[in-house]
Amino acid sequence: MHRLEVPVPDALPFAVGTFETIGPMSRASFPHRHTFHEIVHVTGGTGTHVVDLARWELRPPHLCVIAPGQVHHWDDARDLEGSVLLFTDDFLLDHPADRDLLRRLSERPWLTLDEPTHARISRSIAELHDEYRRGEPGVDTVLRALLHVLVVLIVRAARLPATPAAPPPARPGAVAEEFVRLSARTDHRLWSVRAYAERIGVTPGYLTEAVKAATGRTPSQLVRQARTQEAQRLLAKTELTVRQVGHRVGFDDPAYFCRFFRRETGLSPGGFRRAAGRSQ
């Protein structure tokens, strides 16, 4: 999990640049997540961008929207050209609705751009880059306004409606595939079967039938497994307290989290952390 590093405490939680100026993490070849949004505008290069479990071969110009917590990496990427924008949820305070738009865009992250759309988005990013580079008084306000314009352009490019449309009845196989795709992202807002069903647009009962038919397991079992695996990863790889880990995987009550973790793994969270070679 990577956080947006800023040089000083009062610096903007925003950055824009090329793959070179943003640095090696902008083209990392290992799967990773961010705590921030990332918009990638690819204008040149070869290779594959892997987002969640989907592989997208580079045929620029492309645009990709990656939400906080979404797993991605680059595979055999060479000579990447284009722009990368990084910003936190907090940076969207002037346009909070953009947070939901960006997350919806991240569910279909890879957009192939026609020439007019590519030109409009290129100009918008160039304005952001120029304003960010100059850093004149009021830069934060201007950047937020320009970023909102870019989000609107991306929404238009994706032909995403302003409000979610009611999905058509889905085939059980497609429902199960979507559930597996979403559960692999470890989205902290999706720690219940009902939440997954609402996101996919089906009833919890229908989701249960579809997933069980496709996998032989119920969504509840798979959600418990995902929560347990994420908790194990956080305990083994981070310095978060047990309470913080429990909160990250959807438990407000640390005692209830400890009981859940012991039931699923046979160990307490502290015992698992010690076994993994870390102090509690």
C-alpha positions as CSV (number, residue, x, y, z in Angstrom):
1,M,0.0,0.0,0.0
2,H,1.5,3.3,-1.1
3,R,0.7,6.8,0.1
4,L,1.1,10.1,-1.6
5,E,4.3,11.5,-0.4
6,V,4.5,15.3,-0.2
7,P,7.8,17.2,0.5
8,V,6.5,19.4,3.4
9,P,3.5,19.1,5.8
10,D,1.5,21.9,4.1
11,A,2.1,20.8,0.6
12,L,-0.8,20.0,-1.7
13,P,-2.0,16.4,-1.7
14,F,-1.7,16.5,-5.5
15,A,1.0,15.9,-8.1
16,V,1.1,15.8,-11.9
17,G,4.0,14.9,-14.2
18,T,5.4,12.5,-16.7
19,F,6.3,8.9,-15.9
20,E,9.9,10.1,-15.5
21,T,9.2,13.0,-13.2
22,I,6.7,11.2,-11.0
23,G,9.2,8.4,-10.5
24,P,9.6,4.6,-10.7
25,M,6.3,3.9,-8.8
26,S,4.4,5.3,-11.7
27,R,5.4,2.3,-13.8
28,A,5.9,-0.3,-11.0
29,S,6.0,-3.9,-12.3
30,F,4.7,-5.5,-9.0
31,P,1.1,-5.5,-7.8
32,H,0.4,-2.7,-5.4
33,R,-2.4,-0.4,-4.1
34,H,-2.6,3.3,-3.3
35,T,-4.3,5.4,-0.7
36,F,-5.0,8.0,-3.4
37,H,-6.5,8.4,-6.8
38,E,-4.4,8.0,-10.0
39,I,-5.3,9.1,-13.5
40,V,-2.9,7.9,-16.2
41,H,-2.9,9.3,-19.7
42,V,-0.7,7.1,-21.9
43,T,0.4,8.6,-25.2
44,G,3.2,6.2,-26.1
45,G,4.9,3.0,-25.2
46,T,4.4,-0.8,-25.3
47,G,3.5,-3.4,-22.7
48,T,0.5,-4.3,-20.6
49,H,-1.3,-2.6,-17.7
50,V,-2.9,-5.0,-15.3
51,V,-5.8,-3.5,-13.2
52,D,-7.4,-5.9,-10.7
53,L,-7.3,-9.1,-12.8
54,A,-7.8,-7.5,-16.2
55,R,-4.9,-7.1,-18.6
56,W,-4.9,-4.2,-21.0
57,E,-2.4,-4.1,-23.9
58,L,-1.0,-0.7,-24.7
59,R,-2.3,0.8,-27.9
60,P,-2.1,4.6,-27.1
61,P,-3.7,6.9,-26.6
62,H,-5.3,5.5,-23.5
63,L,-6.6,6.8,-20.2
64,C,-6.8,4.9,-17.0
65,V,-8.5,5.8,-13.7
66,I,-7.4,3.9,-10.6
67,A,-9.2,4.3,-7.3
68,P,-7.7,4.1,-3.8
69,G,-7.3,0.4,-2.8
70,Q,-7.4,-0.9,-6.4
71,V,-4.6,-3.3,-7.3
72,H,-2.6,-2.6,-10.5
73,H,0.9,-3.0,-12.1
74,W,2.7,-2.7,-15.4
75,D,3.9,-5.8,-17.2
76,D,6.9,-5.5,-19.6
77,A,6.1,-1.8,-20.1
78,R,8.7,0.0,-22.2
79,D,9.2,3.6,-23.3
80,L,6.1,4.8,-21.5
81,E,5.1,8.3,-22.4
82,G,2.2,10.5,-21.1
83,S,1.1,12.0,-17.8
84,V,0.3,10.8,-14.3
85,L,-2.0,12.6,-11.9
86,L,-2.0,11.7,-8.2
87,F,-4.4,13.2,-5.6
88,T,-6.2,12.2,-2.4
89,D,-9.9,12.2,-1.6
90,D,-9.3,15.3,0.5
91,F,-8.1,17.3,-2.5
92,L,-11.6,16.9,-4.0
93,L,-13.3,18.9,-1.2
94,D,-14.6,21.6,-3.6
95,H,-16.3,18.9,-5.8
96,P,-17.0,15.9,-3.4
97,A,-19.3,14.2,-6.0
98,D,-16.2,13.7,-8.1
99,R,-15.1,11.0,-5.6
100,D,-18.0,8.8,-6.6
101,L,-17.6,9.5,-10.3
102,L,-13.9,8.5,-10.1
103,R,-14.7,5.3,-8.3
104,R,-17.4,4.4,-10.9
105,L,-14.9,5.2,-13.6
106,S,-12.4,2.9,-11.9
107,E,-14.8,0.0,-12.4
108,R,-14.2,0.3,-16.2
109,P,-10.7,1.8,-15.9
110,W,-9.2,1.5,-19.3
111,L,-10.5,4.0,-22.0
112,T,-9.3,4.1,-25.6
113,L,-9.5,7.7,-26.8
114,D,-10.5,8.9,-30.2
115,E,-8.5,11.8,-31.6
116,P,-10.8,14.7,-30.6
117,T,-11.2,13.4,-27.0
118,H,-7.5,12.7,-26.8
119,A,-6.8,16.3,-27.8
120,R,-9.3,17.7,-25.3
121,I,-7.9,15.6,-22.4
122,S,-4.3,16.5,-23.4
123,R,-5.1,20.2,-23.2
124,S,-6.8,19.8,-19.9
125,I,-3.8,17.9,-18.4
126,A,-1.4,20.4,-19.9
127,E,-3.2,23.2,-18.0
128,L,-3.0,21.3,-14.8
129,H,0.7,20.6,-15.3
130,D,1.4,24.3,-16.1
131,E,-0.5,25.6,-13.0
132,Y,1.1,23.0,-10.8
133,R,4.6,23.8,-12.1
134,R,4.2,27.6,-11.6
135,G,2.7,27.3,-8.1
136,E,1.4,30.8,-7.9
137,P,-0.9,32.2,-5.2
138,G,-4.3,30.4,-5.3
139,V,-2.8,27.4,-7.0
140,D,-4.9,25.0,-4.9
141,T,-8.2,26.6,-5.9
142,V,-7.2,26.6,-9.6
143,L,-6.0,23.0,-9.6
144,R,-9.2,21.8,-8.0
145,A,-11.3,23.6,-10.6
146,L,-9.1,22.3,-13.5
147,L,-9.2,18.8,-12.0
148,H,-13.0,18.9,-11.9
149,V,-13.0,19.9,-15.6
150,L,-10.8,16.9,-16.4
151,V,-13.1,14.5,-14.5
152,V,-16.0,15.8,-16.5
153,L,-14.1,15.2,-19.7
154,I,-13.3,11.7,-18.7
155,V,-16.9,11.0,-17.7
156,R,-18.0,12.2,-21.2
157,A,-15.3,10.0,-22.8
158,A,-16.6,7.0,-20.9
159,R,-20.2,8.0,-21.7
160,L,-20.9,7.5,-18.0
161,P,-24.4,8.7,-17.0
162,A,-24.7,11.3,-14.3
163,T,-26.6,8.9,-12.1
164,P,-26.3,5.1,-12.0
165,A,-28.8,3.5,-14.4
166,A,-30.7,0.4,-13.2
167,P,-28.7,-2.6,-14.6
168,P,-30.5,-5.1,-16.8
169,P,-31.0,-8.6,-15.4
170,A,-27.6,-10.3,-15.4
171,R,-26.7,-13.9,-16.1
172,P,-25.7,-15.8,-13.1
173,G,-22.2,-16.4,-14.5
174,A,-21.7,-12.7,-15.1
175,V,-22.9,-11.9,-11.6
176,A,-20.5,-14.4,-10.1
177,E,-17.6,-13.1,-12.2
178,E,-18.3,-9.5,-11.1
179,F,-18.5,-10.6,-7.5
180,V,-15.1,-12.3,-7.8
181,R,-13.6,-9.2,-9.5
182,L,-14.9,-6.8,-6.8
183,S,-13.9,-9.0,-3.9
184,A,-10.3,-9.2,-5.2
185,R,-10.0,-5.4,-4.8
186,T,-10.4,-5.4,-1.0
187,D,-12.7,-2.4,-1.1
188,H,-13.3,-1.4,2.5
189,R,-16.8,-0.4,1.7
190,L,-17.7,-3.9,0.6
191,W,-17.5,-6.1,3.6
192,S,-21.0,-7.5,3.5
193,V,-22.9,-9.6,1.0
194,R,-25.7,-7.0,0.9
195,A,-23.1,-4.3,-0.1
196,Y,-21.8,-6.5,-2.9
197,A,-25.3,-7.2,-4.1
198,E,-26.2,-3.5,-4.1
199,R,-23.0,-2.6,-6.1
200,I,-23.7,-5.4,-8.7
201,G,-27.4,-4.5,-8.9
202,V,-29.0,-7.8,-7.7
203,T,-30.7,-9.1,-4.6
204,P,-28.5,-10.8,-1.9
205,G,-30.5,-14.0,-2.5
206,Y,-29.7,-13.9,-6.3
207,L,-26.1,-13.1,-5.6
208,T,-25.8,-16.1,-3.2
209,E,-27.3,-18.5,-5.8
210,A,-25.1,-17.2,-8.6
211,V,-21.9,-17.3,-6.7
212,K,-22.6,-20.7,-5.1
213,A,-23.4,-22.2,-8.5
214,A,-20.2,-20.8,-10.0
215,T,-17.8,-21.4,-7.2
216,G,-19.4,-24.0,-4.9
217,R,-19.1,-21.5,-2.0
218,T,-21.4,-18.8,-0.7
219,P,-20.6,-15.1,-0.9
220,S,-20.5,-15.1,2.9
221,Q,-17.7,-17.6,2.9
222,L,-15.7,-15.8,0.3
223,V,-16.2,-12.4,2.1
224,R,-15.0,-13.9,5.3
225,Q,-12.0,-15.4,3.5
226,A,-11.2,-12.0,1.9
227,R,-11.5,-10.2,5.3
228,T,-9.3,-12.8,6.9
229,Q,-6.6,-12.6,4.2
230,E,-6.6,-8.8,4.3
231,A,-6.3,-8.8,8.1
232,Q,-3.4,-11.3,7.9
233,R,-1.6,-9.1,5.3
234,L,-2.0,-6.0,7.5
235,L,-0.9,-7.8,10.7
236,A,2.2,-9.3,9.0
237,K,3.2,-6.4,6.8
238,T,2.3,-3.2,8.7
239,E,2.7,-1.6,12.1
240,L,-1.1,-1.0,12.5
241,T,-2.5,-1.9,15.9
242,V,-4.9,-4.8,16.2
243,R,-7.7,-2.3,16.7
244,Q,-6.7,-0.4,13.5
245,V,-6.5,-3.7,11.5
246,G,-9.9,-4.7,12.7
247,H,-11.3,-1.3,11.6
248,R,-9.7,-1.7,8.2
249,V,-11.5,-4.9,7.6
250,G,-14.9,-3.7,8.8
251,F,-14.9,-4.3,12.5
252,D,-15.7,-1.4,14.8
253,D,-15.5,-3.6,17.9
254,P,-11.9,-4.9,18.4
255,A,-13.1,-7.8,20.7
256,Y,-15.5,-9.0,18.0
257,F,-12.6,-8.8,15.4
258,C,-10.4,-10.9,17.7
259,R,-13.1,-13.5,18.0
260,F,-13.7,-13.5,14.2
261,F,-10.0,-13.8,13.5
262,R,-9.4,-16.7,16.0
263,R,-12.4,-18.5,14.6
264,E,-11.1,-18.2,11.0
265,T,-7.4,-18.9,11.6
266,G,-7.1,-20.7,15.0
267,L,-4.9,-17.8,16.3
268,S,-5.4,-14.5,17.9
269,P,-4.4,-11.5,15.9
270,G,-1.4,-11.0,18.3
271,G,-0.5,-14.6,18.0
272,F,-0.6,-14.5,14.2
273,R,1.6,-11.4,14.2
274,R,4.2,-13.0,16.5
275,A,4.2,-16.1,14.3
276,A,4.8,-13.9,11.3
277,G,7.8,-12.5,13.0
278,R,6.5,-9.1,14.2
279,S,5.9,-7.7,17.7
280,Q,2.3,-6.9,18.6
